[in-house]
Amino acid sequence: MTYNFTKRTFDITASIIGLILLSPLLFITWILINLESKGGAFFTQERLGKNGKPFKMYKFRSMVVGAEKQGTGVYSFKGDARVTKVGNFIRATSIDEFPQFINIIKGDMSLVGPRPVLTYHPFKWGEYPAKGLTRFEVKPGVTGWAQINGRKAVDWDKRFELDAEYVDKKSLLFDFKIIFLTVWNVIANKNNENTTKTK
């Protein structure tokens, strides 16, 4: 009870402060995205939350409108032409994730937890193997244990293992460790395959 209450209090407080302090940056990002391409600055996508409950996750749009329908996959890759110039920058700096502070305030997400998966990938709800269900015992996070241990370079079996490890070891100290390592990885641009350009 103490862990969940403290975690929720920290999540809300940090998200509100983050939105206030970052508001000038968020406004500039909104302008730049709209100037570069039509379609609006924000992107919403249905993801699976705690206990498999679907919710709308918010991000800044980093790809062209209709990217998912262009037949090159639901996830981006190195040199993906669907990613805009502004999109490359906000992905490299993780600015595209900041709108998820709203998801945190709403109660859909936490700062730390397994990253929310699509409703249809890697599995539809009800088709997950037993080892993949543990991750749904907690709220999904903006960052998580799997994200600082390889991000998209980690296959799904390993991600499930890392997510289960997080659920098993979850604590405020572990959360703060993940937040610190996330900030470090963003500064070092470590394991950020989406923003690595091909020559």
C-alpha positions as CSV (number, residue, x, y, z in Angstrom):
1,M,0.0,0.0,0.0
2,T,2.8,2.4,1.0
3,Y,4.7,1.7,-2.2
4,N,1.7,2.2,-4.5
5,F,0.5,5.4,-2.7
6,T,4.0,6.9,-2.7
7,K,4.6,5.9,-6.4
8,R,1.3,7.4,-7.5
9,T,1.9,10.6,-5.5
10,F,5.4,10.9,-7.1
11,D,4.1,10.2,-10.6
12,I,1.4,12.9,-10.4
13,T,3.7,15.5,-8.8
14,A,6.6,14.9,-11.2
15,S,4.2,14.9,-14.2
16,I,2.6,18.2,-13.2
17,I,5.9,19.9,-12.5
18,G,7.3,18.4,-15.7
19,L,4.5,19.8,-17.8
20,I,4.9,23.3,-16.2
21,L,8.7,23.5,-16.5
22,L,8.7,22.0,-20.0
23,S,5.8,24.0,-21.4
24,P,8.0,26.4,-23.5
25,L,9.7,23.4,-25.0
26,L,6.4,21.6,-25.6
27,F,5.0,24.7,-27.3
28,I,8.0,25.1,-29.6
29,T,7.8,21.4,-30.5
30,W,4.1,21.7,-31.3
31,I,4.9,24.6,-33.6
32,L,7.8,22.9,-35.4
33,I,5.8,19.7,-36.0
34,N,2.9,21.7,-37.5
35,L,5.2,23.8,-39.7
36,E,7.0,20.7,-41.1
37,S,4.0,18.6,-42.0
38,K,0.2,18.6,-41.9
39,G,-1.7,16.3,-39.6
40,G,-1.4,17.9,-36.2
41,A,1.3,17.8,-33.6
42,F,-0.1,15.0,-31.4
43,F,-0.4,11.3,-32.1
44,T,-2.7,8.9,-30.2
45,Q,-2.6,5.2,-30.3
46,E,-4.5,2.5,-28.4
47,R,-2.3,0.5,-26.1
48,L,-2.8,-2.2,-23.5
49,G,-2.6,-1.0,-19.8
50,K,-2.7,-2.7,-16.5
51,N,-4.7,-6.0,-16.6
52,G,-4.9,-5.6,-20.4
53,K,-7.2,-2.6,-20.3
54,P,-6.9,-0.5,-23.5
55,F,-6.2,3.2,-23.3
56,K,-5.2,6.0,-25.6
57,M,-1.5,6.8,-25.3
58,Y,-0.3,10.3,-26.3
59,K,2.9,11.2,-28.1
60,F,4.2,14.0,-30.3
61,R,3.9,13.0,-33.9
62,S,7.3,12.0,-35.2
63,M,6.2,10.3,-38.5
64,V,4.2,11.3,-41.5
65,V,0.4,11.0,-41.3
66,G,-0.8,7.5,-42.1
67,A,2.7,6.0,-41.5
68,E,1.2,2.7,-40.1
69,K,-0.7,2.2,-43.4
70,Q,2.3,2.4,-45.7
71,G,3.2,-1.3,-45.4
72,T,6.6,-1.0,-43.8
73,G,5.6,-2.2,-40.3
74,V,4.1,-0.9,-37.1
75,Y,7.5,0.0,-35.7
76,S,10.1,2.3,-37.2
77,F,13.6,1.2,-38.1
78,K,17.0,2.7,-39.0
79,G,16.7,5.3,-41.8
80,D,12.9,5.0,-41.8
81,A,11.7,7.6,-44.4
82,R,8.4,7.9,-42.6
83,V,10.1,9.7,-39.7
84,T,10.2,13.5,-40.3
85,K,13.2,15.7,-39.6
86,V,11.7,17.1,-36.5
87,G,10.6,13.6,-35.6
88,N,14.2,12.4,-35.7
89,F,15.2,15.1,-33.3
90,I,12.4,14.6,-30.8
91,R,13.0,10.9,-30.9
92,A,16.7,11.3,-30.2
93,T,15.9,13.5,-27.2
94,S,12.8,11.5,-26.2
95,I,10.8,14.7,-26.4
96,D,8.1,12.8,-28.3
97,E,7.3,10.9,-25.1
98,F,6.6,14.0,-22.9
99,P,2.8,14.1,-23.7
100,Q,2.6,10.8,-21.7
101,F,2.7,12.9,-18.6
102,I,-1.0,13.4,-19.3
103,N,-1.5,9.7,-19.4
104,I,0.2,9.5,-16.0
105,I,-2.0,12.2,-14.5
106,K,-5.1,10.4,-15.9
107,G,-3.9,7.2,-14.2
108,D,-3.3,5.2,-17.4
109,M,0.5,5.0,-16.9
110,S,3.3,5.5,-14.5
111,L,6.8,7.0,-14.9
112,V,8.3,3.6,-14.5
113,G,6.9,0.3,-15.7
114,P,6.8,-2.0,-18.7
115,R,6.3,-0.1,-21.9
116,P,2.7,-0.3,-23.1
117,V,2.2,-2.6,-26.1
118,L,-0.1,-2.3,-29.0
119,T,-3.5,-4.0,-28.7
120,Y,-2.6,-6.3,-31.6
121,H,1.2,-6.7,-31.3
122,P,3.2,-8.7,-30.3
123,F,0.0,-10.6,-29.4
124,K,-3.7,-9.8,-29.0
125,W,-5.0,-9.7,-25.5
126,G,-5.9,-13.3,-24.5
127,E,-3.1,-14.8,-26.7
128,Y,-0.2,-13.8,-24.5
129,P,2.0,-16.7,-23.2
130,A,2.1,-17.1,-19.4
131,K,5.5,-15.5,-19.1
132,G,4.2,-12.4,-21.0
133,L,1.3,-11.8,-18.6
134,T,3.3,-10.7,-15.6
135,R,4.0,-7.3,-17.2
136,F,0.3,-6.5,-17.0
137,E,0.2,-6.7,-13.2
138,V,1.4,-3.1,-13.0
139,K,0.7,0.1,-14.9
140,P,2.8,0.6,-18.0
141,G,5.5,3.2,-17.9
142,V,7.1,6.0,-19.9
143,T,10.4,4.1,-19.2
144,G,11.1,0.7,-17.8
145,W,13.7,-2.0,-17.0
146,A,13.6,-3.4,-20.5
147,Q,14.1,0.0,-22.0
148,I,17.4,0.7,-20.3
149,N,18.6,-2.8,-21.2
150,G,18.4,-2.6,-24.9
151,R,15.1,-1.0,-25.9
152,K,13.9,-2.4,-29.3
153,A,17.1,-4.4,-29.8
154,V,15.8,-6.8,-27.2
155,D,13.5,-9.6,-28.5
156,W,10.1,-10.1,-27.0
157,D,11.1,-13.2,-24.9
158,K,13.8,-11.2,-23.3
159,R,11.6,-8.2,-22.8
160,F,9.0,-10.4,-21.0
161,E,11.8,-11.6,-18.7
162,L,13.0,-8.1,-17.9
163,D,9.4,-6.9,-17.4
164,A,8.7,-9.8,-15.0
165,E,12.0,-9.0,-13.2
166,Y,10.8,-5.5,-12.7
167,V,7.4,-6.6,-11.4
168,D,9.1,-9.0,-9.0
169,K,11.7,-6.4,-7.7
170,K,9.6,-3.3,-7.9
171,S,10.4,-0.7,-5.2
172,L,10.9,3.1,-5.1
173,L,14.6,2.6,-5.0
174,F,14.5,0.5,-8.2
175,D,12.2,3.0,-9.9
176,F,14.6,5.9,-9.1
177,K,17.5,3.8,-10.5
178,I,15.6,3.2,-13.7
179,I,14.8,6.9,-14.0
180,F,18.4,7.9,-13.4
181,L,19.7,5.3,-16.0
182,T,17.0,6.5,-18.5
183,V,18.2,10.1,-18.2
184,W,21.8,8.9,-18.7
185,N,20.9,6.8,-21.7
186,V,19.0,9.8,-23.3
187,I,22.0,12.1,-22.8
188,A,24.3,9.5,-24.3
189,N,21.7,8.5,-27.0
190,K,22.3,4.9,-26.0
191,N,20.4,2.1,-27.7
192,N,18.3,4.6,-29.6
193,E,18.0,2.7,-32.9
194,N,15.1,4.8,-34.2
195,T,17.3,7.8,-34.5
196,T,20.3,6.2,-36.1
197,K,20.5,7.3,-39.7
198,T,21.8,5.2,-42.4
199,K,24.7,6.5,-44.6
